[in-house]
Amino acid sequence: MQKRRIVIVEGSAAGPKAAAKARRIDNSAEVVILQKEADLSMASCGYPYYVGGYFDDRNMLLCTPTGVTRNPLFYLNAKDIEAKVNSEVTAIDRKGHTVSFRNTVTGDAGEMAYDKLIIATGSVPRMPPVPGVGLDGITTLQSMKDADFLRKVRDEGKIKKAVVVGGGLIGIETCEALQLAGVEITVIELLPQLLMILDWELAKLASRIM
Ligand SMILES: Cc1cc2nc3c(=O)[nH]c(=O)nc-3n(C[C@H](O)[C@H](O)[C@H](O)COP(=O)(O)OP(=O)(O)OC[C@H]3O[C@@H](n4cnc5c(N)ncnc54)[C@H](O)[C@@H]3O)c2cc1C
């Protein structure tokens, strides 16, 4: 009998979790992750700390507590899951039960049949609809690519001033990281207080400390 194939689109946090669960539920299925980026299971929460220089080893964002990098080989050996990186899903044919994907490095296209498809493609930061958002030197902090860019900024030490647009959790963590990197920062927030998740008294206290 042909093996059931479960295909999961994305390999950051939710996708690998879904893949591991699928493997536990169905030991005989073929489980495949298609991940657009080059990395898998990135510890996004650690990006600000890497950017700020709390630690220097980029691999710490990608490894297990025992120091094993969560790369395709790890997924194959430890979990019997095939993880394809640099593989962006470009189309889904629900009737035909196939996904099309494109290798983001070589441009090669591929197609894969599935029995079950799980889409867990996360989110993208909402860029303000203002002119100039695409200019060089403007970045979000959402991906390894962003973290690498900001870490380079830190290491080169050429940038002395930065503006952080958005005073939510990630904005404030980014301020802290850049401040550690010796950059002078202004944070701009649309709402009447920073850290809107807090009561105003606490937010006031945080603002005063900042
Ligand atoms: C700087 C920062 C700090 C954070 N700190 C914390 C924290 O302290 N505590 C906390 O709980 N959470 C924190 N978070 C949030 C947490 O990281 C996210 O909730 C989590 O990453 C969401 O995981 P996800 O798998 O749903 O999506 P994402 O991490 O957004 O991953 C989506 C993935 O899908 C891939 N993808 C998209 N489209 C395709 C496609 N067509 N084909 C293939 N792949 C595709 C992308 O390349 C990406 O890798 C933080 C996030 C950031 C950015």
PDBQT file of the ligand as one rigid body, heavy atoms in Angstrom, charges set to zero:
ROOT
HETATM    1  C1  LIG A 301      11.653  39.586  17.218  1.00  0.00    +0.000 C 
HETATM    2  C2  LIG A 301      10.596  38.643  17.707  1.00  0.00    +0.000 A 
HETATM    3  C3  LIG A 301      10.517  38.369  19.048  1.00  0.00    +0.000 A 
HETATM    4  C4  LIG A 301       9.533  37.486  19.511  1.00  0.00    +0.000 A 
HETATM    5  N1  LIG A 301       9.489  37.208  20.838  1.00  0.00    +0.000 NA
HETATM    6  C5  LIG A 301       8.580  36.341  21.311  1.00  0.00    +0.000 A 
HETATM    7  C6  LIG A 301       8.546  35.985  22.695  1.00  0.00    +0.000 A 
HETATM    8  O1  LIG A 301       9.358  36.471  23.503  1.00  0.00    +0.000 OA
HETATM    9  N2  LIG A 301       7.594  35.075  23.107  1.00  0.00    +0.000 N 
HETATM   10  C7  LIG A 301       6.707  34.520  22.225  1.00  0.00    +0.000 A 
HETATM   11  O2  LIG A 301       5.882  33.701  22.621  1.00  0.00    +0.000 OA
HETATM   12  N3  LIG A 301       6.725  34.841  20.909  1.00  0.00    +0.000 NA
HETATM   13  C8  LIG A 301       7.631  35.733  20.442  1.00  0.00    +0.000 A 
HETATM   14  N4  LIG A 301       7.655  36.025  19.105  1.00  0.00    +0.000 N 
HETATM   15  C9  LIG A 301       6.617  35.456  18.233  1.00  0.00    +0.000 C 
HETATM   16  C10 LIG A 301       6.972  34.079  17.692  1.00  0.00    +0.000 C 
HETATM   17  O3  LIG A 301       8.268  34.067  17.161  1.00  0.00    +0.000 OA
HETATM   18  C11 LIG A 301       5.951  33.731  16.620  1.00  0.00    +0.000 C 
HETATM   19  O4  LIG A 301       4.709  33.622  17.267  1.00  0.00    +0.000 OA
HETATM   20  C12 LIG A 301       6.276  32.452  15.893  1.00  0.00    +0.000 C 
HETATM   21  O5  LIG A 301       7.479  32.572  15.189  1.00  0.00    +0.000 OA
HETATM   22  C13 LIG A 301       5.153  32.128  14.932  1.00  0.00    +0.000 C 
HETATM   23  O6  LIG A 301       5.515  30.960  14.274  1.00  0.00    +0.000 OA
HETATM   24  P1  LIG A 301       4.843  30.487  12.942  1.00  0.00    +0.000 P 
HETATM   25  O7  LIG A 301       5.469  29.178  12.610  1.00  0.00    +0.000 OA
HETATM   26  O8  LIG A 301       3.363  30.532  13.094  1.00  0.00    +0.000 OA
HETATM   27  O9  LIG A 301       5.185  31.590  11.848  1.00  0.00    +0.000 OA
HETATM   28  P2  LIG A 301       6.528  32.362  11.433  1.00  0.00    +0.000 P 
HETATM   29  O10 LIG A 301       7.583  32.271  12.473  1.00  0.00    +0.000 OA
HETATM   30  O11 LIG A 301       6.066  33.690  10.958  1.00  0.00    +0.000 OA
HETATM   31  O12 LIG A 301       7.053  31.535  10.187  1.00  0.00    +0.000 OA
HETATM   32  C14 LIG A 301       6.414  31.501   8.950  1.00  0.00    +0.000 C 
HETATM   33  C15 LIG A 301       7.338  30.753   7.996  1.00  0.00    +0.000 C 
HETATM   34  O13 LIG A 301       6.593  30.415   6.844  1.00  0.00    +0.000 OA
HETATM   35  C16 LIG A 301       7.458  30.476   5.745  1.00  0.00    +0.000 C 
HETATM   36  N5  LIG A 301       6.642  30.652   4.559  1.00  0.00    +0.000 N 
HETATM   37  C17 LIG A 301       5.830  31.699   4.250  1.00  0.00    +0.000 A 
HETATM   38  N6  LIG A 301       5.252  31.514   3.069  1.00  0.00    +0.000 NA
HETATM   39  C18 LIG A 301       5.695  30.320   2.589  1.00  0.00    +0.000 A 
HETATM   40  C19 LIG A 301       5.473  29.587   1.396  1.00  0.00    +0.000 A 
HETATM   41  N7  LIG A 301       4.667  30.039   0.444  1.00  0.00    +0.000 N 
HETATM   42  N8  LIG A 301       6.109  28.396   1.248  1.00  0.00    +0.000 NA
HETATM   43  C20 LIG A 301       6.934  27.922   2.199  1.00  0.00    +0.000 A 
HETATM   44  N9  LIG A 301       7.182  28.573   3.353  1.00  0.00    +0.000 NA
HETATM   45  C21 LIG A 301       6.582  29.770   3.552  1.00  0.00    +0.000 A 
HETATM   46  C22 LIG A 301       8.322  31.697   6.047  1.00  0.00    +0.000 C 
HETATM   47  O14 LIG A 301       9.510  31.648   5.306  1.00  0.00    +0.000 OA
HETATM   48  C23 LIG A 301       8.545  31.567   7.552  1.00  0.00    +0.000 C 
HETATM   49  O15 LIG A 301       9.742  30.885   7.844  1.00  0.00    +0.000 OA
HETATM   50  C24 LIG A 301       8.624  36.893  18.606  1.00  0.00    +0.000 A 
HETATM   51  C25 LIG A 301       8.726  37.157  17.234  1.00  0.00    +0.000 A 
HETATM   52  C26 LIG A 301       9.697  38.021  16.785  1.00  0.00    +0.000 A 
HETATM   53  C27 LIG A 301       9.791  38.298  15.309  1.00  0.00    +0.000 C 
ENDROOT
TORSDOF 0
